[in-house]
Amino acid sequence: MRLRMKHCVAIGILGLVVQIPSAFGQQAAAPSDAQQQALIKLADAVRKQIVTNTQYGVFDFIHFAIKGGDTIILRGQASRPTLKSSLENSIKRIPGVKSVVNEIEVLPLSPNDDRIRAAVYRSIYGFGPLQRYTSNRGGGARIGNNSVARQAGGITADPPFGWHAIHIIVKNGNVTLAGVVDSEGDFTMAGMRANMVSGVFSVDNDLQVAGKAKE
């Protein structure tokens, strides 16, 4: 089992990465204040569509880029295909969006990955010092209360409710942690808690420490 820790640059909140590359090219003039404000307004609207989507949860991590001022490029991982299509459809309706390039990866259906999702969730959010990173207080214990949807399709079909700062992405037994934490200690502890789970092949700790620049 291997544990890899690295920092990512996250712009925004709630574990959402926003990338806004220049729409004007290296040789063109810098965008005007009005153009910058328009980009910021568009980014806020896209971010809102993502974080308020009822299917977006702790086992998904979505980020986006704005190209040319009116094209949205969606990236990241979704645990359910319906999230990918739902986000594309809602973002297309935002005023000022001309097109959406949907590069979101839909994670494979896997009973073993579902088991790992549940176990990593319990390990991280059932640990007292890390429980402040979710509005679902005591969520580690509630994982055990199986709904009909969870019994039929696993935890992916019925993920834990509430806000989560630490997102848990599982693919073929490999775990990636994404989002923002307050300190280096929490960064390290979250990675260790994920690495403790039986059956996890590797852990990529992509959490960002708030206020710390990329190394």
ZICOR-V349022 format. One record per pair of residues at least 24 apart in sequence whose C-alpha atoms are under 6 Angstrom apart, sorted by the first residue. I is the first residue (numbers start at 1). J is the second residue. Records with the same first field share a line. If there is no record, write none. Layout:
# ZICOR-V349022
I = J ; J
This chain:
# ZICOR-V349022
1 = 201 ; 202
2 = 202
3 = 202 ; 203
4 = 203 ; 204 ; 205
5 = 204 ; 205
6 = 205 ; 206
7 = 206 ; 207 ; 208
8 = 206 ; 208
9 = 214
14 = 165
15 = 165 ; 179 ; 180
16 = 63
17 = 63
18 = 63 ; 64
19 = 64 ; 65
20 = 65 ; 66
23 = 67 ; 68
55 = 83
58 = 164 ; 167
59 = 167 ; 168 ; 169
70 = 97 ; 98
71 = 98 ; 99 ; 100
72 = 100
73 = 100 ; 101
74 = 102 ; 103 ; 104
75 = 103 ; 104
76 = 104
77 = 104 ; 105 ; 106
78 = 106
79 = 106 ; 107
81 = 106
113 = 173
114 = 155
120 = 194
123 = 193
124 = 193
133 = 164 ; 165
134 = 163 ; 164
135 = 162 ; 163
136 = 162
173 = 200 ; 201
174 = 201 ; 202
175 = 203
176 = 203 ; 204 ; 205
177 = 205 ; 206 ; 207
178 = 206 ; 207
179 = 207
180 = 207 ; 208 ; 209
181 = 209 ; 210
182 = 209 ; 210
183 = 209
